[in-house]
């Protein structure tokens, strides 16, 4: 099995997860194209979908930064190497051990502001067993006083490389003890089990990202929930180049007590449209507007 150099493809997609989920949350708030009131489509349905998008994005952002930090420090295990990822420009990267087994520390200190105005503090700490980008390796990600824009992130995230081929890398991701504390003191919890597939084209560039799995926990409004990806969420690089910031296909199910909400991302067409449907079959159609 060939050892892959996926640095270029990962850099092409750095930060994508964070902003496409934030874009979806904005869409859910402001871009419904049906002005009629639907009595049995509650405000709770909209709020639950919105909170899921926001809270999930903070943990995915951490994963993505760790991958960028790994690729940056591979050539220099002494640490401190300048990274081209804008989120890491003022972070101190420290790598110890070897490419086979070791540690990585991404330290934002008392405050590190990226070009988009996001302020990160504290550190993300990673231990890896096996070379981080080869099948069978595993990373353990923890947070030390880490926050973004005053929102504190906690938990243990385990990423295992399941398989690697010339065209596809599959990761198993598990979040335990996930906790988000908001500036007003409210707390959300999250547990995740999912798989991510990075599909590359003939030029070894990331072409599609495929995500599937489950999540559960409580939103910051106190409501418990469970999430299941019913049909794999697929992101296409070509669509992203056209300004499409959400999956082009796939379906997610959100449950809260007796309430159910599906989020449908479409049939593969490059657009920013998402359909929310409640348990009674009533739907809202949204077009993602971004900021």
Beta strands, then each sheet from edge to edge (+ up, - down):
strand 1: 92-97
strand 2: 101-107
strand 3: 112-113
strand 4: 119-129
strand 5: 138-148
strand 6: 151-164
strand 7: 168-181
strand 8: 187-200
strand 9: 206-218
strand 10: 224-236
strand 11: 249-256
strand 12: 259-267
strand 13: 273-278
strand 14: 283-287
sheet 1: 1+ 2- 4+ 3-
sheet 2: 1+ 2- 4+ 5- 6+ 7- 8+ 9- 10+ 11- 12+ 13- 14+
end
